[in-house]
Amino acid sequence: MGLLSLVERKAFVVSIIDYVAG
C-alpha cells in the first residue's frame, strides 16, 4: 500500500510539474 501511494503521489507531482513547466 505504501509503495502504491508513493508511485501515485510521484505521478501526481510529476503531472503538476509538467503542467506548470509545460
N, CA and C of each residue as an Amber inpcrd file, in Angstrom:
protein
    66
   0.8470000  -1.2000000   0.0000000   0.0000000   0.0000000   0.0000000
   0.8800000   1.2460000   0.0000000   1.9660000   1.1790000   0.7670000
   2.8470000   2.3540000   0.8590000   3.5040000   2.6440000  -0.4800000
   3.9300000   1.5460000  -1.1550000   4.6070000   1.7190000  -2.4320000
   3.6510000   2.3110000  -3.4660000   2.4260000   1.7800000  -3.4810000
   1.4390000   2.2740000  -4.4360000   1.1630000   3.7530000  -4.1850000
   1.0970000   4.1220000  -2.9060000   0.8440000   5.5100000  -2.5510000
   1.9930000   6.3830000  -3.0380000   3.2100000   5.8880000  -2.9040000
   4.3860000   6.6390000  -3.3140000   4.3810000   6.8460000  -4.8280000
   4.1000000   5.7790000  -5.5480000   4.0630000   5.8710000  -7.0130000
   2.9600000   6.8110000  -7.4600000   1.8060000   6.6880000  -6.8140000
   0.6760000   7.5290000  -7.1810000   0.9970000   8.9970000  -6.8930000
   1.6390000   9.2410000  -5.7590000   1.9980000  10.6060000  -5.3760000
   3.0250000  11.1720000  -6.3540000   4.0220000  10.3240000  -6.7140000
   5.0580000  10.7600000  -7.6520000   4.4320000  11.1340000  -8.9940000
   3.5080000  10.2930000  -9.4650000   2.8480000  10.5490000 -10.7400000
   2.0600000  11.8570000 -10.6630000   1.4290000  12.1060000  -9.5080000
   0.6510000  13.3230000  -9.3170000   1.5490000  14.5540000  -9.3440000
   2.6800000  14.4700000  -8.6350000   3.6220000  15.5860000  -8.5870000
   4.2100000  15.8540000  -9.9660000   4.6100000  14.7850000 -10.6510000
   5.1930000  14.9280000 -11.9900000   4.1750000  15.5660000 -12.9350000
   2.9200000  15.1860000 -12.7800000   1.8700000  15.7240000 -13.6360000
   1.7250000  17.2270000 -13.4260000   1.7560000  17.6590000 -12.1680000
   1.6380000  19.0800000 -11.8540000   2.8540000  19.8420000 -12.3880000
   4.0380000  19.2870000 -12.1530000   5.2690000  19.9490000 -12.6140000
   5.2530000  20.0810000 -14.1310000   4.8340000  19.0280000 -14.8150000
   4.7910000  19.0510000 -16.2730000   3.7790000  20.0900000 -16.7420000
   2.6720000  20.2100000 -16.0400000   1.6310000  21.1730000 -16.3930000
   2.1330000  22.6060000 -16.2060000   2.8270000  22.8340000 -15.0980000
   3.3370000  24.1750000 -14.8010000   4.5080000  24.5330000 -15.7220000
   5.4060000  23.5680000 -15.8940000   6.5940000  23.8270000 -16.7160000
   6.2390000  23.8680000 -18.2010000   5.2630000  23.0620000 -18.5820000
   4.9030000  22.9680000 -19.9940000   3.9780000  24.0960000 -20.3850000
